[in-house]
C-alpha cells in the first residue's frame, strides 16, 4: 500500500516514514508543507496520506485545508489528519464535511504502528476514523440527551461505531458475537430515533451528526 | 486711553456723578438757548426737535456713564460721555445767547461731537486694537475740529462779521475775516475727509468681524451712520463756508440725533446682555454646586460664549498636559481653525478654552463668564484630574491584561510546537524500538510498554497544561468551540445552556473564556451551568457552580474591568454565581 506523509518536523516525518516502511508500507510521498504535499499527491497518487494539522506558513490549520483539497480533487485517496489538540470541534467539522475516507487522530498515535496502519487502511478504503479520546469526550455529553437511556454496553458499542468501526470490528473489540452486536446496534438506533443504513460510514456520520446536534440543541 | 484713570475709584465715582449733573444742566441750558432763538437753532424749532436734542445728548451721556462705571479702565465710557456733552455745543454759539462764556464755549466746541463719537466707536468694546490708520484718521478729525473750533475762534470777531447782537468772543486774539474764512474752509474739508474715512473704518470693523458682530454692530453701525450724516452736512456746508441752520442742515441734524439715540441703545443692549450672561453664569455656579455633572461646565460655557464646538481643557500640574472633563488628553496647540484662550489663576494657567478663532473675540465675555464660573471650573478641573488618572489606570490595566494574554499564547505555542513535538518524536522512536524488539525478553517488552504508557500520559498532561495556559481553539475557532473543549475536558459535568456562535473581538473572547475557565478551575465544581448571550450590545456571561472557592477572583475583575465591563460574584451555600457584562463596542 502506497502512503504519503506531510509534517514540517523532519524528525517526525522521517520517523513515521521509517516506521511505516518497516511495517510494509510503501512511503511514496514525504512533504514538509501543504503545497509540496498537494503537488506530490497529484504526481504519485498514494492510497492514503497522513497530514499534520499545523504546518507552515501560519501553523494553524493548513492540514485541514490540504485535507479538503485532496478529498475534492482525489476522492479515492484517504486522508488521516493528525492534531496536537483534543479539539472535538475540529474533528466533528472535518467528519461532517467528509463522511468518507477521512480520519482525525491525536498526534502521538504515530508511535503505535498498529493503530496507524489500521487507520491508514480504513481511510484508504473510504471508512471514517475518529480518535478514541475524542469519542470518549463526546460520550461525556450524554447528560440531558437521549444517550442517557443507553446501557453501558450500548454506549461501548456506540463509541466504537463513532470511532469508525464496522460491526465486525466491534465484535473483535468487545469479544461479542455478530448477532449480539447487531442487536445492540439495532437498540441504539431505535433509542436514538435513527434509521439504520447499510453503509458503514454513513452510520458513523449519522452518529456523529446526532451527537453534535443533541449537543447544540442543549444550549 | 484712560482720561481720569489716575483718580481713585471713589474720585472716579464723584467725577461721573458731577458729569451727570453737568449733562443735565447742559441739556436744560441748551434747550433754553435754542428756544430763545428758535430760527437760528436746531432743537428750538418744535417740541419734537427739543425732545430729539435732549434725547441724543442725554442718552449718550447716560450710556457713557453706565459703561464707564462697569469698565472704569476703558476709554469708551469717558469718550461717549464727552460726545454727549459735545452734542449740545453747536447750539451755544447762538448770537442771542447773551453770555460771552457760553457763546465762546459754543464757538470752540462746534465741530467736536463727530470726532468724539468716532473715537468712542473705535474704542468699543476695548481700545487696545486700534490700527495706525484708525489713529491717524482720528488725529485728522480732531485737527479739523480744531480748525473749525478753537483756531477759527481766535480770529473771529463777531462785530467785524456784522453780528452786532453777538456776545463778546473771549478767545479772540486778532480779528481777521480772511483768516477766519480760510480756517473754516479747511476745517470743513479736513473734517469731511476724516468723517468719510472714519465711517469707512468703523463699517470695516463690523464687516471684518474683528470682534463678535452681535456685540459691535449695535454700537458701530449707528456710529458709522452718524458719521455719514455728518459728512453729508459738512459737504452741504462747504459752498456757504460755515455751519448753518438751513432746512437741509436741520434735516441732517434730526437724523443724526436719531442715530446717536440708537447708538446709546446699542450700548445699553451690550450692558444688558452681559448682565444677563452674568446672571446665567451665577445660575450655572449654583446648579453645578448642587448637582455635579461631568462636562456640564463645558456645555454652559459653549452656550454662553456662542461657540458650540468649544472645548474646555484642564491643565494637569503633574504632566503639564491638558485633559477634558472625561480625562482624555486635549491638544491645546493653536492651529488652523482653532484658537486657544488660556484661563489664568494666580499667574498660573489652570485651564484653556479651545475654540473657533472667528468666535470668542469678545475677551470681556470670556473674562466675565469664566470669572463667574470659577468655582464650577475648579470643581470640574478636580474631577478631570481624577478621571485622567482613572483613564491612565484603565489603560494600564488593558495593557497588563493584553501583555499577559500575549505571554500565555507564546507559552502555549512553545509548549505545543516545542516540548510536545519533541515528546511525540521520542514516542515515535520508542515505537520503532518496540517494533524492532519483537525478539526481546517479555520483561523488557513489559518495561517498554510501561515507558510508552508513561510517555503518552505525559504528552496528554502537557496538552492539558498548554490548553489551560491558553487554548489555541479560542484563537482558531472562537469562544463557543473553546468553552466546549473546556467542558469536554472537565472532570465535572458542565452544562452549556447558551453560547453565541459568531466570532467576537479577541480580547472579549479571551475575557469571557478565562472568567469561565479560571472560575471552574478554582472552584473544582462537579456541576456547573454556563450561559453566554448577547444582550443589548453586551456579552453577558452567567456561570453557576456547585462549589465555592477561597481564592481571590481579582484577576478576573481586572480582565472584565479592562474592557469596561462589570463582574459580580455571589457566594452562597449552593456554590458560586458569577455574572459578567462585557460591552461589545
HADDOCK unambig.tbl for C-alpha pairs under 7 A between the chains (distance, minus, plus):
assign (segid A and resid 11 and name CA) (segid B and resid 425 and name CA) 6.44 0.50 0.50
assign (segid A and resid 12 and name CA) (segid B and resid 425 and name CA) 5.49 0.50 0.50
assign (segid A and resid 15 and name CA) (segid B and resid 428 and name CA) 6.52 0.50 0.50
assign (segid A and resid 19 and name CA) (segid B and resid 432 and name CA) 6.07 0.50 0.50
assign (segid A and resid 87 and name CA) (segid B and resid 485 and name CA) 6.37 0.50 0.50
assign (segid A and resid 88 and name CA) (segid B and resid 485 and name CA) 6.76 0.50 0.50
assign (segid A and resid 89 and name CA) (segid B and resid 481 and name CA) 6.06 0.50 0.50
assign (segid A and resid 108 and name CA) (segid B and resid 424 and name CA) 5.34 0.50 0.50
assign (segid A and resid 108 and name CA) (segid B and resid 427 and name CA) 7.00 0.50 0.50
assign (segid A and resid 110 and name CA) (segid B and resid 428 and name CA) 6.32 0.50 0.50
assign (segid A and resid 111 and name CA) (segid B and resid 427 and name CA) 5.31 0.50 0.50
assign (segid A and resid 111 and name CA) (segid B and resid 428 and name CA) 4.11 0.50 0.50
assign (segid A and resid 111 and name CA) (segid B and resid 431 and name CA) 4.70 0.50 0.50
assign (segid A and resid 112 and name CA) (segid B and resid 431 and name CA) 5.88 0.50 0.50
assign (segid A and resid 137 and name CA) (segid B and resid 488 and name CA) 5.45 0.50 0.50
assign (segid A and resid 137 and name CA) (segid B and resid 489 and name CA) 6.97 0.50 0.50
assign (segid A and resid 140 and name CA) (segid B and resid 488 and name CA) 6.94 0.50 0.50
assign (segid A and resid 218 and name CA) (segid B and resid 497 and name CA) 6.16 0.50 0.50
assign (segid A and resid 219 and name CA) (segid B and resid 496 and name CA) 5.74 0.50 0.50
assign (segid A and resid 219 and name CA) (segid B and resid 497 and name CA) 3.73 0.50 0.50
assign (segid A and resid 219 and name CA) (segid B and resid 498 and name CA) 4.26 0.50 0.50
assign (segid A and resid 219 and name CA) (segid B and resid 499 and name CA) 6.79 0.50 0.50
